[in-house]
């Protein structure tokens, strides 16, 4: 039986999902609140993991070990790295990688954790279902590509340009690749769904506050449609 784990870093990214769940039970682990129930007729666990790679990886591992999820989705907001990607557009991950892992001194490329792949490929079926759900919510505003992850809130044009140079990603955020790595280690299919809240440069102070909530709730709506599609398969 399918069981979906949905991870968001902040309350605004998961509150819509929690409100739409049925028959929920709540479990506290590692300072995180895991809401287990039924979402769109699919068994699911929704959790706010907290910001950053360590929180995200811990959360994904708990979902695998303690809740037996069969699929992982990371939902939330991100900064645009691409001129063609506007605020409130959406990115569905083709793959994910780190931009702040640097072991070049021992002959690894930027982004590669020794012993791990350079990039983590999203599950093709989840990717297709997520993109179809996104098109149903906001037709023509959706993109498939790479998600770049690091423990920085990017608000500097120079850093943005560096991330683009080393990753060729469409957007940047702080949890996705860590969840992808945990999914890879556990053999669990995953996909990342990110709505653009800002341009990842000096304009972030104006853009982020204005669009954070709208972007997060749009992403949650897409995650719900994805759950509905999985339940119907």
Secondary structure, 3 states (H helix, E strand, C coil): CCCEEEEECCHHHHHHHHHCCEEEEEEEECCEEEEEEEECCEEEEEEECCCCHHHHHHHHHHHHHHCCCCEEEEEEEEEECCCCCCCCCEEEEEEEEECCCCCHHHCCCCCCCCCCCCCEECCHHHHHHHHHHHHHHCCCCEEEEEEEECCCCCCCHHHHHHHHHHHCCCEEECCHHHHHHHHHHHCCEEEEEEEEEECCCCCHHHHHHHHHHHHHHHHHHHHHHHHHHHHHC
